[in-house]
């Protein structure tokens, strides 16, 4: 009887632990996808915008903005480049 109760609590504990660990994993996966999309978009903007005089330097700051924000970050960088 005691073994069954311990087993039930152990399974419930594993389920709760799995839920707690899955939440940060989802955030990490979303961050990696945004970083890849932002980097590809930066390269695409530099490739396509080169003939038009639009080129965004890829450095730590622009990579961080594009990586964290994804498409809106790249749009922000383009607007910032055009205004400055």
LUMSE-702634 format. One record per residue: residue in three letters; x, y, z of N, C-alpha, C in turn; chain. Coordinates in steps of 0.05 Angstrom, whole numbers, padded with zeros to 5 digits. Layout:
(lumlum 'ALA'; (X; Y; Z); (X; Y; Z); (X; Y; Z); 'A');
...
//
This chain:
(lumlum 'UNK'; (00016; -00024; 00000); (00000; 00000; 00000); (00017; 00025; 00000); 'A');
(lumlum 'UNK'; (00038; 00025; 00017); (00056; 00049; 00018); (00071; 00052; -00008); 'A');
(lumlum 'UNK'; (00079; 00030; -00021); (00094; 00032; -00046); (00076; 00044; -00068); 'A');
(lumlum 'UNK'; (00050; 00038; -00068); (00032; 00049; -00088); (00029; 00079; -00084); 'A');
(lumlum 'UNK'; (00027; 00088; -00060); (00025; 00117; -00055); (00050; 00132; -00062); 'A');
(lumlum 'UNK'; (00073; 00120; -00056); (00098; 00132; -00063); (00101; 00133; -00093); 'A');
(lumlum 'UNK'; (00093; 00112; -00107); (00094; 00111; -00136); (00077; 00133; -00148); 'A');
(lumlum 'UNK'; (00052; 00136; -00138); (00034; 00157; -00148); (00046; 00185; -00144); 'A');
(lumlum 'UNK'; (00057; 00190; -00121); (00070; 00216; -00116); (00094; 00220; -00133); 'A');
(lumlum 'UNK'; (00109; 00199; -00138); (00133; 00201; -00155); (00124; 00208; -00184); 'A');
(lumlum 'UNK'; (00104; 00195; -00194); (00094; 00200; -00221); (00084; 00229; -00223); 'A');
(lumlum 'UNK'; (00068; 00238; -00203); (00058; 00265; -00203); (00081; 00285; -00202); 'A');
(lumlum 'UNK'; (00101; 00279; -00186); (00125; 00297; -00184); (00139; 00298; -00211); 'A');
(lumlum 'UNK'; (00142; 00276; -00225); (00155; 00277; -00251); (00138; 00292; -00271); 'A');
(lumlum 'UNK'; (00112; 00290; -00270); (00095; 00306; -00288); (00098; 00335; -00283); 'A');
(lumlum 'UNK'; (00098; 00343; -00257); (00101; 00372; -00250); (00129; 00381; -00259); 'A');
(lumlum 'UNK'; (00150; 00365; -00254); (00177; 00373; -00262); (00179; 00375; -00292); 'A');
(lumlum 'UNK'; (00166; 00357; -00307); (00166; 00359; -00336); (00153; 00384; -00346); 'A');
(lumlum 'UNK'; (00131; 00392; -00334); (00117; 00416; -00342); (00134; 00441; -00336); 'A');
(lumlum 'UNK'; (00148; 00441; -00313); (00165; 00463; -00306); (00189; 00466; -00325); 'A');
(lumlum 'UNK'; (00200; 00443; -00334); (00223; 00444; -00352); (00215; 00449; -00381); 'A');
(lumlum 'UNK'; (00190; 00442; -00388); (00181; 00445; -00416); (00176; 00475; -00422); 'A');
(lumlum 'UNK'; (00168; 00490; -00402); (00162; 00519; -00407); (00187; 00534; -00415); 'A');
(lumlum 'UNK'; (00209; 00532; -00401); (00233; 00547; -00410); (00243; 00536; -00437); 'A');
(lumlum 'UNK'; (00239; 00510; -00443); (00248; 00499; -00468); (00233; 00511; -00491); 'A');
(lumlum 'UNK'; (00207; 00517; -00487); (00191; 00529; -00508); (00201; 00558; -00514); 'A');
(lumlum 'UNK'; (00208; 00572; -00493); (00219; 00599; -00496); (00246; 00598; -00510); 'A');
(lumlum 'UNK'; (00263; 00579; -00503); (00289; 00576; -00516); (00286; 00569; -00545); 'A');
(lumlum 'UNK'; (00268; 00552; -00552); (00263; 00545; -00580); (00253; 00569; -00596); 'A');
(lumlum 'UNK'; (00235; 00584; -00584); (00225; 00608; -00597); (00247; 00629; -00601); 'A');
(lumlum 'UNK'; (00265; 00631; -00581); (00288; 00650; -00584); (00307; 00641; -00605); 'A');
(lumlum 'UNK'; (00312; 00616; -00608); (00330; 00606; -00629); (00318; 00610; -00656); 'A');
(lumlum 'UNK'; (00292; 00605; -00659); (00279; 00610; -00685); (00280; 00639; -00692); 'A');
(lumlum 'UNK'; (00274; 00657; -00673); (00276; 00686; -00678); (00304; 00694; -00686); 'A');
(lumlum 'UNK'; (00324; 00683; -00672); (00352; 00689; -00679); (00359; 00681; -00707); 'A');
(lumlum 'UNK'; (00352; 00657; -00715); (00357; 00648; -00742); (00343; 00664; -00763); 'A');
(lumlum 'UNK'; (00317; 00670; -00757); (00302; 00687; -00776); (00314; 00715; -00778); 'A');
(lumlum 'UNK'; (00321; 00726; -00756); (00333; 00753; -00756); (00359; 00754; -00771); 'A');
(lumlum 'UNK'; (00376; 00734; -00767); (00402; 00733; -00781); (00399; 00729; -00811); 'A');
(lumlum 'UNK'; (00380; 00712; -00819); (00375; 00708; -00847); (00364; 00733; -00859); 'A');
(lumlum 'UNK'; (00346; 00747; -00845); (00334; 00772; -00855); (00355; 00794; -00858); 'A');
(lumlum 'UNK'; (00374; 00795; -00839); (00396; 00815; -00841); (00413; 00810; -00865); 'A');
(lumlum 'UNK'; (00419; 00785; -00870); (00435; 00778; -00894); (00419; 00784; -00920); 'A');
(lumlum 'UNK'; (00393; 00778; -00919); (00376; 00784; -00942); (00374; 00814; -00947); 'A');
(lumlum 'UNK'; (00371; 00829; -00926); (00369; 00859; -00929); (00395; 00869; -00941); 'A');
(lumlum 'UNK'; (00418; 00859; -00931); (00443; 00868; -00942); (00447; 00860; -00971); 'A');
(lumlum 'UNK'; (00438; 00836; -00978); (00441; 00826; -01005); (00423; 00841; -01025); 'A');
(lumlum 'UNK'; (00398; 00845; -01017); (00378; 00858; -01035); (00382; 00888; -01034); 'A');
(lumlum 'UNK'; (00387; 00899; -01010); (00389; 00928; -01007); (00416; 00940; -01016); 'A');
(lumlum 'UNK'; (00435; 00923; -01021); (00462; 00933; -01029); (00461; 00951; -01053); 'A');
(lumlum 'UNK'; (00448; 00943; -01075); (00447; 00960; -01098); (00432; 00987; -01093); 'A');
(lumlum 'UNK'; (00415; 00987; -01073); (00400; 01012; -01067); (00414; 01029; -01045); 'A');
(lumlum 'UNK'; (00437; 01020; -01036); (00451; 01035; -01016); (00443; 01029; -00987); 'A');
(lumlum 'UNK'; (00428; 01008; -00983); (00419; 01000; -00956); (00435; 00976; -00948); 'A');
(lumlum 'UNK'; (00452; 00979; -00929); (00467; 00957; -00918); (00470; 00961; -00888); 'A');
(lumlum 'UNK'; (00462; 00941; -00873); (00463; 00943; -00844); (00486; 00926; -00835); 'A');
(lumlum 'UNK'; (00504; 00939; -00820); (00528; 00925; -00810); (00519; 00903; -00790); 'A');
(lumlum 'UNK'; (00530; 00880; -00793); (00524; 00858; -00775); (00545; 00858; -00753); 'A');
(lumlum 'UNK'; (00537; 00867; -00730); (00554; 00868; -00706); (00538; 00858; -00683); 'A');
(lumlum 'UNK'; (00549; 00860; -00659); (00536; 00849; -00635); (00509; 00862; -00630); 'A');
(lumlum 'UNK'; (00507; 00888; -00633); (00482; 00902; -00627); (00460; 00895; -00647); 'A');
(lumlum 'UNK'; (00467; 00897; -00673); (00446; 00891; -00693); (00438; 00861; -00692); 'A');
(lumlum 'UNK'; (00457; 00844; -00687); (00451; 00815; -00685); (00433; 00810; -00660); 'A');
(lumlum 'UNK'; (00437; 00824; -00638); (00421; 00821; -00615); (00393; 00831; -00620); 'A');
(lumlum 'UNK'; (00390; 00854; -00633); (00364; 00865; -00639); (00348; 00847; -00658); 'A');
(lumlum 'UNK'; (00362; 00838; -00679); (00349; 00820; -00698); (00343; 00793; -00686); 'A');
(lumlum 'UNK'; (00361; 00784; -00669); (00357; 00757; -00657); (00334; 00757; -00637); 'A');
(lumlum 'UNK'; (00332; 00777; -00620); (00311; 00777; -00600); (00284; 00785; -00611); 'A');
(lumlum 'UNK'; (00283; 00803; -00630); (00258; 00813; -00640); (00249; 00800; -00667); 'A');
(lumlum 'UNK'; (00268; 00788; -00681); (00261; 00775; -00706); (00254; 00795; -00728); 'A');
(lumlum 'UNK'; (00232; 00791; -00742); (00225; 00809; -00764); (00220; 00838; -00755); 'A');
(lumlum 'UNK'; (00206; 00843; -00733); (00203; 00871; -00725); (00229; 00884; -00718); 'A');
(lumlum 'UNK'; (00248; 00869; -00708); (00275; 00880; -00703); (00289; 00888; -00728); 'A');
(lumlum 'UNK'; (00287; 00872; -00749); (00300; 00879; -00774); (00286; 00903; -00787); 'A');
(lumlum 'UNK'; (00260; 00904; -00785); (00246; 00927; -00796); (00254; 00952; -00781); 'A');
(lumlum 'UNK'; (00257; 00950; -00754); (00267; 00973; -00738); (00295; 00981; -00747); 'A');
(lumlum 'UNK'; (00312; 00962; -00752); (00339; 00969; -00761); (00339; 00983; -00788); 'A');
(lumlum 'UNK'; (00322; 00973; -00806); (00320; 00986; -00833); (00311; 01015; -00830); 'A');
(lumlum 'UNK'; (00290; 01019; -00814); (00279; 01046; -00810); (00300; 01064; -00797); 'A');
(lumlum 'UNK'; (00314; 01053; -00777); (00335; 01068; -00763); (00357; 01075; -00782); 'A');
(lumlum 'UNK'; (00365; 01057; -00800); (00386; 01062; -00819); (00377; 01084; -00839); 'A');
(lumlum 'UNK'; (00352; 01083; -00848); (00343; 01102; -00868); (00340; 01130; -00855); 'A');
(lumlum 'UNK'; (00332; 01132; -00830); (00329; 01158; -00817); (00356; 01170; -00808); 'A');
(lumlum 'UNK'; (00376; 01154; -00803); (00401; 01164; -00794); (00420; 01168; -00816); 'A');
//
